[in-house]
């Protein structure tokens, strides 16, 4: 994403949201996520279902933890203002 220039777009959105809500804004990225709850129910040869499930089992819990921590941080900062 960074090499494609997508990160600069998110930085612009963060800046705008920070100005709109008058509080710091942060972005959390989660990549290579699951598109279907059960890949066996779909014909989609674009994705390797086994790799998606393995990544989901290994990485997604960490993404959830990061999202929870960021939410707690943003809520705490909002209450402090």
C-alpha positions as a Markdown table, in Angstrom:
| # | Residue | x | y | z |
|---|---|---|---|---|
| 1 | Unk | 0.0 | 0.0 | 0.0 |
| 2 | Unk | 2.8 | 2.4 | 0.9 |
| 3 | Unk | 4.5 | 1.8 | -2.5 |
| 4 | Unk | 1.2 | 2.5 | -4.3 |
| 5 | Unk | 0.8 | 5.9 | -2.6 |
| 6 | Unk | -2.3 | 4.8 | -0.6 |
| 7 | Unk | -0.7 | 5.8 | 2.7 |
| 8 | Unk | -0.7 | 9.5 | 1.7 |
| 9 | Unk | -4.4 | 9.4 | 1.1 |
| 10 | Unk | -5.0 | 8.0 | 4.6 |
| 11 | Unk | -2.8 | 10.6 | 6.1 |
| 12 | Unk | -4.9 | 13.3 | 4.4 |
| 13 | Unk | -8.1 | 11.6 | 5.8 |
| 14 | Unk | -6.5 | 11.5 | 9.3 |
| 15 | Unk | -5.7 | 15.2 | 9.0 |
| 16 | Unk | -9.3 | 16.1 | 8.0 |
| 17 | Unk | -10.9 | 13.9 | 10.6 |
| 18 | Unk | -8.6 | 15.4 | 13.3 |
| 19 | Unk | -9.7 | 18.9 | 12.3 |
| 20 | Unk | -13.4 | 17.9 | 12.0 |
| 21 | Unk | -13.6 | 16.2 | 15.5 |
| 22 | Unk | -10.9 | 18.4 | 17.1 |
| 23 | Unk | -9.0 | 15.3 | 18.4 |
| 24 | Unk | -6.2 | 13.2 | 17.1 |
| 25 | Unk | -7.1 | 10.6 | 14.5 |
| 26 | Unk | -5.2 | 7.4 | 13.8 |
| 27 | Unk | -5.6 | 4.7 | 11.2 |
| 28 | Unk | -5.2 | 0.9 | 11.8 |
| 29 | Unk | -4.5 | -1.2 | 8.8 |
| 30 | Unk | -5.5 | -4.9 | 8.5 |
| 31 | Unk | -4.4 | -6.6 | 5.3 |
| 32 | Unk | -5.2 | -9.9 | 3.6 |
| 33 | Unk | -8.4 | -10.4 | 5.5 |
| 34 | Unk | -11.1 | -13.0 | 4.8 |
| 35 | Unk | -13.7 | -12.2 | 2.2 |
| 36 | Unk | -16.1 | -15.1 | 3.0 |
| 37 | Unk | -16.9 | -16.8 | 6.3 |
| 38 | Unk | -16.8 | -20.2 | 4.6 |
| 39 | Unk | -14.7 | -20.4 | 1.3 |
| 40 | Unk | -16.2 | -23.9 | 0.6 |
| 41 | Unk | -19.5 | -22.3 | -0.2 |
| 42 | Unk | -18.1 | -20.1 | -3.0 |
| 43 | Unk | -16.3 | -20.6 | -6.3 |
| 44 | Unk | -13.5 | -18.0 | -6.1 |
| 45 | Unk | -10.2 | -19.1 | -7.5 |
| 46 | Unk | -8.6 | -15.7 | -6.9 |
| 47 | Unk | -7.8 | -16.6 | -3.2 |
| 48 | Unk | -6.0 | -19.5 | -1.7 |
| 49 | Unk | -8.7 | -20.5 | 0.9 |
| 50 | Unk | -6.2 | -22.5 | 3.1 |
| 51 | Unk | -3.8 | -19.6 | 3.2 |
| 52 | Unk | -6.6 | -17.1 | 4.0 |
| 53 | Unk | -7.8 | -19.4 | 6.9 |
| 54 | Unk | -4.2 | -19.8 | 8.2 |
| 55 | Unk | -3.6 | -16.1 | 8.2 |
| 56 | Unk | -7.0 | -15.4 | 9.7 |
| 57 | Unk | -6.2 | -17.8 | 12.6 |
| 58 | Unk | -2.7 | -16.4 | 13.1 |
| 59 | Unk | -2.9 | -12.7 | 12.4 |
| 60 | Unk | -6.6 | -11.7 | 12.9 |
| 61 | Unk | -6.5 | -12.1 | 16.7 |
| 62 | Unk | -3.6 | -9.6 | 16.8 |
| 63 | Unk | -5.5 | -7.2 | 14.5 |
| 64 | Unk | -8.5 | -7.4 | 16.9 |
| 65 | Unk | -6.3 | -6.7 | 19.9 |
| 66 | Unk | -4.7 | -3.7 | 18.1 |
| 67 | Unk | -8.2 | -2.4 | 17.2 |
| 68 | Unk | -9.4 | -2.7 | 20.7 |
| 69 | Unk | -6.3 | -1.0 | 22.1 |
| 70 | Unk | -6.7 | 1.8 | 19.5 |
| 71 | Unk | -10.4 | 2.3 | 20.4 |
| 72 | Unk | -9.6 | 2.5 | 24.1 |
| 73 | Unk | -6.8 | 5.0 | 23.4 |
| 74 | Unk | -9.0 | 7.2 | 21.2 |
| 75 | Unk | -11.9 | 7.0 | 23.7 |
| 76 | Unk | -9.6 | 7.9 | 26.6 |
| 77 | Unk | -8.1 | 10.8 | 24.7 |
| 78 | Unk | -11.6 | 12.1 | 23.8 |
| 79 | Unk | -12.8 | 11.9 | 27.4 |
| 80 | Unk | -9.7 | 13.8 | 28.5 |
| 81 | Unk | -10.5 | 16.8 | 26.3 |
